[in-house]
């Protein structure tokens, strides 16, 4: 379908991403969706699901979120370290709270069940809140950078897909500020 001929309402992706709350919501849903999918897999498909679910929660959530923030919103690569550390903490603590509260050590090679108290839930809630704030800040900083450096974003990989949401973006075919 040619963008010059098709009406703006038929381009669903470009119209939905033009709304700032939707861009933030998508960034948060990517992060928490991967985290939740990994935790549910770890809980429901034991024992194989524990390492697979933890990898999905940690690596899947981290990589897909960073890709979205960097390529679509134009966030800095400096957000990689905080997001990686927070996703690692969320994956491990979430796995203990929701999925598999078992600890293995030399004294207990078969594992011993952990007692999950309210402190674990509070710590996990704080980590979830921290990752939500971090993703929101990364999205906001990326949008500011992309709006200021529209022409520079064409020559760099950072913010290359900003034509999906930025009105009048020079790289977007058929886009104009009148729509």
Backbone bond lengths (Angstrom), bond angles and torsions (degrees), N, CA, C in turn:
res aa  C-N    CA-C-N  psi(-1)  N-CA   C-N-CA  omega(-1)  CA-C   N-CA-C  phi
1 X - - - 1.444 - - 1.529 108.40 -
2 X 1.287 116.96 127.48 1.456 122.29 -177.39 1.526 110.07 -79.53
3 X 1.339 117.21 131.15 1.468 120.85 -178.64 1.522 111.99 -67.10
4 X 1.337 118.25 -29.18 1.458 120.38 -178.73 1.519 111.38 -71.24
5 X 1.336 117.63 -25.38 1.461 121.13 -177.11 1.517 111.57 -97.03
6 X 1.324 117.10 -38.63 1.453 120.33 -174.23 1.527 111.08 -71.21
7 X 1.320 116.48 142.40 1.470 119.12 177.69 1.520 110.41 -69.92
8 X 1.335 118.00 154.90 1.468 120.74 -178.45 1.525 113.83 -58.32
9 X 1.331 118.09 -29.33 1.460 119.90 -177.47 1.521 112.18 -69.95
10 X 1.342 118.88 -20.17 1.454 120.25 179.74 1.524 111.98 -82.76
11 X 1.316 118.36 -10.16 1.467 121.82 178.62 1.525 107.97 -97.88
12 X 1.322 115.62 80.19 1.455 121.59 -172.37 1.517 112.58 -58.59
13 X 1.323 117.90 -47.26 1.455 120.93 -176.16 1.509 113.03 -61.46
14 X 1.310 117.85 -40.57 1.449 120.44 -177.66 1.523 111.15 -72.54
15 X 1.308 118.46 -34.65 1.459 119.24 -178.88 1.519 111.68 -75.81
16 X 1.329 118.04 -36.81 1.460 119.65 -178.27 1.529 110.92 -72.50
17 X 1.313 117.79 -33.33 1.460 120.66 179.66 1.520 112.82 -78.45
18 X 1.310 117.94 -9.91 1.464 119.74 177.38 1.527 111.49 -74.06
19 X 1.298 117.95 -16.34 1.460 121.81 178.36 1.525 109.13 -88.73
20 X 1.319 116.81 122.69 1.469 121.02 -177.13 1.527 112.68 -58.98
21 X 1.335 120.13 -43.06 1.470 118.52 179.11 1.529 112.64 -61.64
22 X 1.326 117.35 -31.14 1.463 119.60 179.03 1.528 111.43 -69.97
23 X 1.331 117.52 -37.29 1.469 120.39 177.73 1.526 110.13 -63.82
24 X 1.328 116.66 -42.45 1.464 120.62 177.70 1.523 110.22 -66.22
25 X 1.323 117.60 -43.05 1.459 121.57 -179.12 1.529 111.21 -62.80
26 X 1.324 117.00 -41.09 1.462 120.09 178.95 1.519 110.35 -63.94
27 X 1.326 117.59 -42.65 1.468 120.47 178.56 1.527 110.93 -60.93
28 X 1.321 117.25 -42.97 1.469 120.33 179.57 1.533 111.37 -70.06
29 X 1.332 117.35 -39.23 1.462 119.68 -179.55 1.525 112.32 -67.31
30 X 1.323 117.27 -34.23 1.462 119.55 175.92 1.521 109.65 -61.83
31 X 1.321 115.92 -48.73 1.461 120.60 -177.93 1.523 111.95 -62.15
32 X 1.324 116.47 -54.21 1.459 119.87 -175.61 1.514 112.39 -74.91
33 X 1.327 118.69 -25.94 1.462 121.38 176.71 1.516 112.00 -66.23
34 X 1.329 116.46 -45.62 1.473 119.95 177.31 1.523 110.60 -65.96
35 X 1.322 116.66 -40.32 1.462 120.34 179.37 1.525 110.99 -62.72
36 X 1.315 117.03 -46.12 1.462 120.95 179.72 1.521 111.95 -67.20
37 X 1.331 117.18 -41.86 1.473 119.85 179.10 1.521 110.91 -60.98
38 X 1.317 116.82 -42.52 1.457 120.02 178.89 1.514 112.46 -65.72
39 X 1.332 117.28 -40.57 1.463 120.47 -179.35 1.525 111.42 -68.60
40 X 1.324 117.34 -40.03 1.466 120.06 178.39 1.522 110.34 -66.02
41 X 1.334 117.13 -41.64 1.459 120.52 177.69 1.522 111.17 -62.24
42 X 1.325 117.17 -41.32 1.463 120.83 179.06 1.528 111.56 -65.13
43 X 1.297 117.21 -34.70 1.468 120.51 -178.10 1.531 112.17 -77.51
44 X 1.312 116.53 -41.81 1.462 120.25 -171.23 1.524 114.52 -88.74
45 X 1.318 118.27 -18.81 1.455 119.87 -173.46 1.522 109.99 -124.00
46 X 1.328 116.45 58.52 1.455 121.54 -179.51 1.507 110.39 -77.24
47 X 1.272 121.46 152.26 1.454 131.94 -9.31 1.521 113.02 -86.42
48 X 1.340 116.95 -13.81 1.468 119.99 -177.10 1.521 111.38 -67.65
49 X 1.299 117.49 -33.64 1.460 121.47 -175.80 1.512 114.73 -71.20
50 X 1.324 118.27 -18.48 1.466 120.12 -177.51 1.530 111.57 -64.56
51 X 1.331 119.81 -54.22 1.469 117.09 178.58 1.525 112.80 -70.27
52 X 1.330 117.04 -36.72 1.470 120.02 179.88 1.532 110.18 -66.30
53 X 1.308 116.99 -44.84 1.464 120.88 179.28 1.517 112.53 -65.06
54 X 1.321 116.59 -38.46 1.460 119.94 177.88 1.524 110.88 -65.91
55 X 1.327 117.29 -39.50 1.466 120.54 176.88 1.528 111.36 -65.90
56 X 1.322 117.38 -39.64 1.465 119.96 177.31 1.520 109.74 -64.88
57 X 1.318 116.54 -44.23 1.467 119.82 -179.18 1.521 111.35 -64.59
58 X 1.321 117.18 -41.68 1.466 120.53 -176.88 1.529 112.19 -83.96
59 X 1.325 116.64 -64.46 1.467 119.33 -174.96 1.524 112.69 -70.41
60 X 1.328 116.96 -44.29 1.469 119.71 -179.81 1.513 111.72 -61.22
61 X 1.326 115.98 -49.78 1.464 119.27 -179.88 1.512 112.86 -63.59
62 X 1.327 116.78 -40.53 1.460 120.63 -178.55 1.521 111.42 -67.90
63 X 1.332 117.05 -50.57 1.466 120.11 -175.40 1.530 112.95 -66.91
64 X 1.315 117.33 -43.84 1.468 119.84 -178.59 1.534 110.75 -68.96
65 X 1.318 117.52 -39.32 1.465 120.45 177.88 1.517 111.16 -64.88
66 X 1.320 117.16 -44.74 1.468 120.25 179.89 1.519 110.57 -65.00
67 X 1.321 117.79 -39.65 1.472 120.28 177.53 1.526 110.55 -60.86
68 X 1.334 117.02 -46.93 1.463 120.74 -179.66 1.525 111.11 -63.09
69 X 1.316 116.53 -45.77 1.463 119.65 -178.72 1.524 111.75 -65.52
70 X 1.323 118.03 -39.17 1.461 121.63 -175.26 1.529 111.93 -79.97
71 X 1.330 117.35 -48.44 1.461 120.67 -174.58 1.524 113.30 -80.68
72 X 1.324 117.32 -42.32 1.464 119.59 -174.71 1.521 111.57 -88.19
73 X 1.330 117.32 -46.21 1.455 119.47 -176.12 1.521 113.47 -95.04
74 X 1.323 119.08 -16.86 1.460 121.89 177.63 1.513 114.51 81.58
75 X 1.326 118.17 27.71 1.463 120.82 178.73 1.520 110.79 -69.36
76 X 1.303 115.60 159.18 1.456 121.98 -178.93 1.526 110.88 -73.47
77 X 1.320 115.55 154.71 1.461 120.38 175.80 1.525 111.41 -71.25
78 X 1.316 117.56 -11.54 1.456 121.46 177.51 1.519 113.61 -67.07
79 X 1.329 118.08 -14.48 1.460 121.24 178.35 1.521 112.01 -81.63
80 X 1.330 118.15 -5.92 1.464 120.74 -177.50 1.534 111.25 -64.27
81 X 1.313 117.85 -47.82 1.471 120.72 -177.25 1.535 112.94 -63.19
82 X 1.345 119.73 -50.59 1.472 117.10 178.75 1.531 113.02 -62.14
83 X 1.334 117.15 -39.77 1.462 119.06 179.43 1.525 111.55 -66.17
84 X 1.323 116.95 -39.37 1.466 120.05 179.85 1.523 110.96 -65.13
85 X 1.321 117.16 -45.70 1.470 119.85 -179.96 1.524 112.01 -64.92
86 X 1.327 117.24 -41.49 1.463 119.45 179.25 1.525 111.94 -68.74
87 X 1.329 117.18 -38.18 1.466 119.04 178.12 1.526 111.13 -67.92
88 X 1.334 117.58 -35.80 1.465 120.46 176.76 1.530 110.36 -63.35
89 X 1.332 116.67 -46.76 1.462 120.43 177.83 1.516 112.14 -61.86
90 X 1.338 116.63 -41.99 1.464 120.37 179.13 1.522 111.84 -65.93
91 X 1.322 117.56 -39.29 1.462 120.34 -179.22 1.525 111.03 -67.16
92 X 1.313 117.20 -44.37 1.466 120.61 -177.53 1.533 110.88 -70.63
93 X 1.314 116.94 -49.83 1.465 119.80 -178.28 1.524 111.43 -68.67
94 X 1.324 116.93 -38.09 1.468 119.81 176.21 1.512 112.04 -64.22
95 X 1.322 116.56 -35.73 1.456 120.22 176.67 1.522 110.96 -65.80
96 X 1.326 117.13 -36.81 1.466 120.12 177.47 1.525 111.11 -69.95
97 X 1.318 117.26 -42.91 1.465 120.46 -175.42 1.522 111.76 -74.48
98 X 1.313 116.98 -49.56 1.461 120.47 -173.74 1.516 112.62 -92.12
99 X 1.319 115.85 -47.66 1.451 118.93 -166.76 1.501 116.44 -90.65
100 X 1.323 117.62 -62.20 1.445 119.46 -164.91 1.516 109.02 -143.69
101 X 1.301 118.72 89.99 1.455 121.78 -179.14 1.508 112.37 -86.19
102 X 1.333 117.21 56.32 1.457 122.03 -179.58 1.524 109.27 -120.08
103 X 1.329 116.74 133.95 1.468 121.55 178.64 1.518 109.04 -111.89
104 X 1.328 115.58 138.73 1.461 121.91 178.08 1.517 108.39 -117.42
105 X 1.323 116.27 132.94 1.464 121.10 175.01 1.534 108.08 -151.79
106 X 1.335 116.32 -175.68 1.463 120.44 -177.08 1.524 111.89 -65.14
107 X 1.318 116.81 -34.78 1.467 120.06 -179.48 1.529 111.97 -74.06
108 X 1.321 117.41 -27.52 1.463 122.28 -178.13 1.540 109.17 -129.27
109 X 1.337 117.75 77.50 1.470 118.72 -176.77 1.524 113.39 -66.35
110 X 1.326 118.09 -25.28 1.461 120.50 178.23 1.530 111.95 -87.28
111 X 1.301 116.12 -7.39 1.457 120.20 178.51 1.504 112.52 98.96
112 X 1.302 114.82 150.19 1.455 121.69 175.31 1.524 107.93 -131.86
113 X 1.314 115.48 142.08 1.461 120.62 -176.44 1.527 110.20 -74.43
114 X 1.328 116.67 129.49 1.458 121.20 176.40 1.523 110.14 -79.55
115 X 1.300 115.75 147.64 1.460 120.86 173.29 1.520 107.01 -93.59
116 X 1.325 116.39 111.13 1.462 121.90 -177.25 1.527 107.81 -88.56
117 X 1.317 114.96 110.32 1.467 120.78 -179.63 1.521 109.68 -97.46
118 X 1.312 115.07 -179.03 1.460 120.15 178.64 1.520 112.98 -64.50
119 X 1.305 117.44 -23.92 1.464 121.01 179.01 1.520 111.01 -64.22
120 X 1.331 116.94 -39.30 1.459 120.35 176.65 1.534 110.66 -61.39
121 X 1.329 116.31 -44.38 1.468 121.12 179.90 1.528 110.89 -63.98
122 X 1.333 116.74 -41.17 1.469 120.03 179.16 1.521 110.64 -65.82
123 X 1.324 116.95 -43.24 1.470 120.21 178.67 1.516 111.29 -63.52
124 X 1.332 117.25 -41.14 1.461 119.91 179.02 1.526 111.03 -67.66
125 X 1.324 116.71 -39.58 1.468 120.04 176.17 1.523 111.99 -62.16
126 X 1.332 116.48 -39.11 1.468 119.85 177.31 1.527 111.20 -65.43
127 X 1.321 117.10 -39.99 1.464 120.12 177.09 1.527 111.63 -66.47
128 X 1.325 117.27 -38.55 1.470 120.27 176.48 1.520 111.18 -64.18
129 X 1.328 116.20 -41.45 1.465 119.58 176.52 1.517 111.80 -64.88
130 X 1.326 116.75 -38.98 1.469 120.40 179.22 1.515 111.50 -65.02
131 X 1.324 117.17 -38.85 1.471 118.04 179.72 1.519 111.14 -72.36
132 X 1.331 117.52 -33.39 1.464 119.57 176.50 1.528 111.02 -63.70
133 X 1.319 116.73 -43.72 1.466 120.74 178.68 1.528 110.76 -66.56
134 X 1.328 117.60 -40.52 1.464 121.10 -179.58 1.523 111.36 -64.29
135 X 1.324 118.07 -43.58 1.461 121.00 178.74 1.529 110.41 -65.57
136 X 1.317 117.73 -39.91 1.467 120.25 178.06 1.530 111.50 -64.40
137 X 1.330 117.36 -42.01 1.469 120.20 177.59 1.519 111.69 -65.93
138 X 1.332 117.65 -39.43 1.460 120.92 178.57 1.531 110.56 -65.25
139 X 1.321 116.99 -40.00 1.463 119.93 178.67 1.528 110.99 -66.14
140 X 1.320 116.87 -42.23 1.470 119.92 179.79 1.528 111.57 -65.48
141 X 1.318 117.53 -42.34 1.464 119.52 179.98 1.520 111.20 -67.75
142 X 1.324 117.42 -35.60 1.456 120.52 177.43 1.511 112.85 -66.22
143 X 1.324 116.20 -41.12 1.460 119.18 177.80 1.516 111.60 -64.46
144 X 1.322 117.49 -40.38 1.469 120.10 177.79 1.521 110.92 -63.23
145 X 1.336 117.45 -42.93 1.461 120.81 -179.77 1.527 110.92 -63.49
146 X 1.336 115.97 -44.43 1.460 120.15 -176.96 1.524 111.01 -66.35
147 X 1.311 118.26 -38.96 1.467 120.11 178.86 1.528 111.26 -66.59
148 X 1.335 117.51 -36.46 1.465 120.50 -179.81 1.522 112.90 -76.25
149 X 1.321 117.67 -29.81 1.464 121.79 -173.77 1.524 111.22 -120.36
150 X 1.319 117.47 52.01 1.458 120.89 -176.28 1.526 112.08 -59.99
151 X 1.302 117.79 -45.25 1.461 120.46 -175.96 1.525 111.08 -75.73
152 X 1.321 117.36 -31.41 1.455 121.08 178.42 1.525 111.43 -70.69
153 X 1.318 117.06 -29.84 1.462 121.12 -178.70 1.519 111.65 -66.79
154 X 1.332 117.89 -23.19 1.459 120.06 178.22 1.523 111.81 -68.40
155 X 1.312 117.21 -34.81 1.460 121.27 -176.42 1.527 112.99 -87.21
156 X 1.312 118.04 -11.85 1.466 121.98 -177.97 1.518 110.08 -115.04
157 X 1.328 116.51 158.48 1.463 118.36 176.57 1.531 112.93 -72.33
158 X 1.329 116.82 -21.68 1.467 120.52 -178.51 1.524 110.06 -71.60
159 X 1.300 117.79 124.22 1.450 122.67 177.89 1.512 114.23 73.89
160 X 1.318 117.58 19.63 1.459 121.57 -176.35 1.518 112.26 -62.89
161 X 1.318 117.76 -32.41 1.465 121.30 -178.62 1.524 112.66 -93.24
162 X 1.320 117.65 17.96 1.457 120.23 -179.22 1.517 112.37 -68.12
163 X 1.327 117.63 -15.39 1.458 120.59 176.16 1.513 112.81 -62.09
164 X 1.331 117.26 -15.51 1.458 120.53 176.70 1.522 112.24 -69.60
165 X 1.323 117.23 -24.82 1.460 118.66 -174.38 1.514 114.22 -129.50
166 X 1.318 119.46 -23.00 1.451 121.20 -173.80 1.527 110.32 -83.21
167 X 1.336 119.50 117.36 1.455 120.51 179.32 1.529 110.66 -68.11
168 X 1.314 115.82 134.98 1.444 120.32 178.88 1.498 113.59 73.87
169 X 1.329 117.50 18.00 1.457 121.75 -178.67 1.524 108.49 -66.71
170 X 1.322 118.87 131.74 1.445 120.33 -174.15 1.519 113.91 -65.73
171 X 1.326 118.78 -22.37 1.449 120.92 -178.96 1.505 113.61 -87.35
172 X 1.309 118.49 -11.06 1.447 121.70 -177.70 1.515 110.41 -87.76
173 X 1.304 116.74 123.43 1.468 119.65 179.61 1.509 109.80 -76.10
174 X 1.299 115.74 131.99 1.446 121.26 178.33 1.511 115.04 77.92
175 X 1.325 118.83 8.84 1.453 119.53 -179.27 1.523 109.75 -92.76
176 X 1.279 114.15 145.86 1.467 119.69 176.38 1.514 108.50 -149.60
177 X 1.300 117.14 161.86 1.457 119.63 -178.27 1.507 111.91 -77.36
178 X 1.310 119.74 -10.20 1.453 121.98 -179.79 1.512 112.62 -75.75
179 X 1.333 118.05 -17.82 1.474 120.21 -177.11 1.466 111.83 -85.02
